Amino acid sequence: MISFSELITTFTNNLLPILLISVAGYFLGKLLNIDSRSVGRISFYFFNPILIFNLLVHSELPFGEIAKTGTLVMAVTLISGMLALAGGLLLKLKRTQMVSTLITSMFANNGNYGLPLITFAFGSAALAHTSIYLVFSSLLTNTLGVLIASLGHVDLKQAFIGMFRVPTLYAVLLAGLINYFHLTLPDSVDRTTTLIAGAAVPLMIFLLGLELRHVRWTESISALGLATSIRLLGGPFMGLVLTSALGLTGPGRQSGIMEASMSAAVANTNLAAEYNLDNSLVAATVLVSTVLSPFTLTPLIVFLGK
């Protein structure tokens, strides 16, 4: 039985620090009129790829654990997409609403929310698995996510070509080559990428607050409810079932279940803006799922910590 005091302590120690930085981003953005789109593009094209590169280069997990985590990410993403597609067809959503619901259901806040949260809750052992989860989820967001978002307005060929303009893809390929050939980065390069990677996560948390300034309430309440339910209610269930099926235990299981349960990714707002989707629906889903997430994530942390 989970006590109320356990929930309060868990929330205060693990979720509150992240929410406070986001709140700072929200109010500083309003006060200083910070252009969140520019900050988002800097994060997307510079900080995020270097963060992914740095995490991959320094990962010491055995290949078997990496493969299991990668399989988990792909399974959670695809099952979420199938649930969203089925729900969207039942709700008879328009094309842009359907695509917006798909991306917010499939792509979770594994970086600027999940990474620090899991580190706070479960320590450095879980961080190694979380980093790999983030690598795979970022790769899917920046390839499959771009492809799906593009389909809101362009054909499949144009959408496929657009994936190759995403820098994270090349960061993963470069890190893979370095690891495959057992190359060592020069100290100056390694320290530079480590510094940038260290700044990437706080920037992403801050960006979450900046982006939430622009939330406009949506008329697509049913689509909002569908995507939020898949993320916050479907995610934990998928995580529990799939980690057991894949044989993930200990920190790998804790990390996998938590990442599968995160709210909709802020990156979805960037995709919506870039590809002219239903911006109000995407932004509202990010906001609502983020605001409601402590009610599902806090007891989940307590449960996984027992």
C-alpha positions in Angstrom: 0.0 0.0 0.0 1.4 3.4 -1.0 1.1 6.0 1.7 0.3 9.7 1.1 3.6 10.8 2.7 5.5 8.6 0.2 3.7 10.2 -2.7 4.4 13.7 -1.4 8.1 13.0 -0.8 8.5 11.4 -4.2 6.8 14.3 -5.9 8.9 16.9 -4.0 12.3 15.2 -4.6 11.8 14.0 -8.2 9.2 15.9 -10.1 9.1 19.3 -8.5 12.7 20.4 -9.5 11.8 19.8 -13.2 8.5 21.6 -12.9 10.1 24.6 -11.2 12.6 25.0 -14.1 9.7 24.8 -16.6 7.7 27.4 -14.6 10.8 29.7 -14.7 10.9 29.2 -18.5 7.2 30.0 -18.7 7.4 33.3 -16.7 10.8 34.5 -18.1 9.5 33.8 -21.6 6.5 36.1 -20.9 8.6 38.7 -19.1 11.4 38.9 -21.6 9.4 37.9 -24.7 11.8 35.1 -25.5 11.3 33.6 -29.0 10.7 29.9 -28.1 10.8 28.9 -31.8 14.4 30.1 -32.1 15.4 28.3 -28.8 13.6 25.2 -30.0 15.5 25.2 -33.3 18.8 25.7 -31.5 18.0 22.8 -29.3 16.8 20.6 -32.2 19.7 21.3 -34.6 22.6 21.8 -32.1 22.1 20.7 -28.5 20.0 17.6 -29.0 22.3 15.9 -31.6 25.4 16.5 -29.5 23.6 15.2 -26.4 22.7 12.0 -28.3 26.2 11.7 -29.7 27.7 12.1 -26.3 25.4 9.6 -24.6 26.2 7.0 -27.3 29.9 7.5 -27.3 30.1 7.1 -23.5 27.6 4.2 -23.2 29.1 1.1 -21.6 25.9 -1.1 -21.7 26.3 -4.5 -23.3 24.9 -5.0 -26.8 22.1 -7.3 -25.5 20.7 -4.6 -23.1 20.9 -2.0 -25.8 19.0 -4.2 -28.2 16.3 -5.0 -25.6 15.9 -1.3 -24.9 15.8 -0.4 -28.6 13.1 -3.1 -29.1 11.1 -1.7 -26.2 11.2 1.8 -27.6 10.1 0.7 -31.1 7.3 -1.5 -29.6 5.9 1.2 -27.3 6.0 3.8 -30.2 4.3 1.6 -32.8 1.7 0.2 -30.4 0.9 3.8 -29.3 0.6 4.8 -32.9 -1.8 1.9 -33.7 -4.0 2.8 -30.7 -4.1 6.4 -31.8 -4.9 5.5 -35.4 -7.7 3.2 -34.3 -9.1 5.8 -31.9 -8.7 8.5 -34.5 -10.7 6.5 -37.1 -13.4 5.8 -34.6 -13.6 9.5 -33.8 -13.5 10.4 -37.5 -10.7 12.9 -37.0 -9.6 15.2 -39.9 -6.2 14.6 -41.5 -4.3 17.2 -39.6 -6.0 16.2 -36.4 -5.2 12.6 -37.0 -1.5 13.3 -37.7 -1.3 15.6 -34.6 -2.9 12.9 -32.4 -0.5 10.3 -33.8 2.7 12.2 -33.0 1.6 13.3 -29.5 0.6 9.7 -28.7 3.7 8.1 -30.1 6.5 10.5 -29.1 7.0 11.1 -25.3 9.0 13.6 -23.3 11.9 11.2 -22.8 14.6 13.9 -22.8 13.7 17.1 -21.1 11.4 15.3 -18.6 12.2 11.6 -18.5 16.1 11.9 -18.4 16.3 14.1 -15.2 13.3 12.5 -13.6 14.6 9.0 -13.8 18.1 10.1 -12.7 16.6 11.7 -9.6 14.4 8.7 -8.9 16.6 5.8 -9.6 20.2 7.0 -9.9 23.1 6.6 -12.3 22.4 2.9 -12.9 19.0 3.7 -14.5 20.6 6.7 -16.3 22.6 4.4 -18.6 19.4 2.7 -19.8 17.5 6.0 -19.9 20.2 7.4 -22.2 19.8 4.5 -24.6 16.1 4.8 -24.5 16.4 8.5 -25.3 18.8 7.8 -28.2 16.3 5.4 -29.8 13.2 7.6 -29.1 15.0 10.7 -30.4 16.0 8.8 -33.6 12.4 7.7 -34.1 11.0 11.2 -33.4 13.4 12.8 -35.8 12.9 10.2 -38.6 9.5 8.5 -38.2 8.1 11.5 -36.5 9.2 13.8 -39.3 7.8 11.4 -41.8 4.4 11.2 -40.1 4.2 15.0 -39.5 5.1 15.6 -43.1 2.2 13.4 -44.2 -0.1 16.1 -42.9 0.5 18.1 -46.1 3.1 16.4 -48.4 3.3 13.0 -50.1 5.3 10.0 -48.8 8.3 10.6 -51.1 8.8 14.2 -49.9 8.3 13.2 -46.3 10.9 10.4 -46.6 13.5 12.8 -48.1 12.8 15.3 -45.3 14.0 12.7 -42.7 17.6 13.0 -44.1 17.7 16.7 -43.2 17.5 15.8 -39.4 20.9 16.2 -37.7 20.3 13.6 -35.0 20.4 10.9 -37.6 24.0 11.8 -38.5 24.9 12.1 -34.8 23.8 8.5 -34.3 25.7 7.3 -37.3 28.9 9.1 -36.4 28.8 7.8 -32.8 28.1 4.3 -34.1 31.2 4.4 -36.3 33.4 5.7 -33.4 32.2 2.9 -31.2 32.5 0.2 -33.9 36.1 1.1 -34.7 36.9 1.7 -31.0 38.1 5.2 -31.7 38.9 7.6 -28.9 37.9 11.3 -29.1 40.6 13.9 -28.5 40.2 15.4 -25.0 39.3 18.8 -26.5 36.5 17.3 -28.5 35.3 15.1 -25.7 35.2 17.9 -23.2 33.4 20.2 -25.7 30.6 17.6 -26.4 30.3 16.8 -22.7 29.8 20.5 -21.8 27.2 20.9 -24.5 25.4 17.7 -23.5 25.3 18.9 -19.9 23.6 22.1 -21.1 21.1 20.3 -23.3 18.8 18.8 -20.6 18.3 22.0 -18.6 17.7 23.9 -21.9 15.0 21.3 -22.8 13.3 21.6 -19.5 13.4 25.4 -19.8 12.1 25.1 -23.4 9.1 23.1 -22.0 8.0 26.2 -20.1 8.7 28.5 -23.0 6.5 26.4 -25.3 3.6 26.2 -22.8 3.2 30.0 -23.1 1.7 29.5 -26.5 -0.9 27.0 -25.6 -4.2 27.8 -27.2 -7.1 25.6 -26.1 -8.3 23.2 -28.7 -11.8 22.4 -29.9 -10.7 18.8 -30.5 -11.4 17.6 -27.0 -11.9 14.0 -28.0 -8.5 13.9 -29.8 -6.9 15.6 -26.8 -8.4 13.0 -24.4 -7.3 10.1 -26.7 -3.6 11.2 -27.0 -3.4 12.0 -23.2 -4.9 8.7 -22.2 -2.5 6.7 -24.4 0.5 8.5 -23.0 -0.4 8.5 -19.3 -2.6 5.4 -18.9 -1.5 3.2 -21.8 2.2 4.0 -21.4 2.6 2.4 -17.9 0.6 -0.7 -19.0 2.7 -1.1 -22.2 5.9 -0.6 -20.2 5.0 -3.2 -17.6 4.0 -5.8 -20.2 6.8 -5.2 -22.7 9.7 -5.0 -20.2 8.6 -8.4 -18.8 8.3 -9.9 -22.3 11.8 -8.6 -23.2 13.4 -9.8 -19.9 14.4 -6.4 -18.8 15.0 -6.3 -15.0 16.4 -3.9 -12.4 17.4 -0.4 -13.6 16.6 -1.4 -17.2 13.0 -2.2 -16.2 12.6 0.9 -14.1 13.9 3.1 -16.8 11.9 1.5 -19.6 8.5 1.6 -17.7 9.1 5.2 -16.7 10.1 6.4 -20.2 7.1 4.6 -21.7 4.8 6.5 -19.3 6.0 10.1 -20.0 3.8 12.9 -21.2 3.7 14.1 -24.8 7.0 15.5 -26.0 7.7 19.2 -26.4 9.4 18.2 -29.7 5.9 17.6 -31.1 5.2 21.3 -31.0 8.3 21.9 -33.2 7.0 19.2 -35.6 3.6 20.8 -35.6 5.0 24.2 -36.4 7.4 23.0 -39.0 4.7 21.0 -40.9 1.6 23.1 -40.3 -0.3 20.6 -38.2 -3.1 21.4 -35.7 -0.8 23.5 -33.4 -3.5 24.2 -30.8 -4.2 20.4 -30.4 -0.6 19.5 -30.2 0.2 22.3 -27.7 -2.8 21.5 -25.6 -1.9 17.8 -25.5 1.6 18.6 -24.3 0.2 20.9 -21.6 -2.5 18.7 -20.3 -0.4 15.5 -20.3 2.4 17.4 -18.6 0.2 18.9 -15.9 -1.6 15.6 -15.2 1.6 13.5 -15.4 2.6 13.9 -11.7 -0.6 12.1 -10.8 0.5 9.0 -12.7 4.3 9.2 -12.5 4.5 9.8 -8.7 2.8 6.5 -7.7 4.7 4.7 -10.5 8.0 5.8 -9.1 7.0 4.6 -5.6 5.8 1.3 -7.1 9.0 0.7 -9.1 11.2 1.7 -6.1 9.8 -1.0 -3.9 
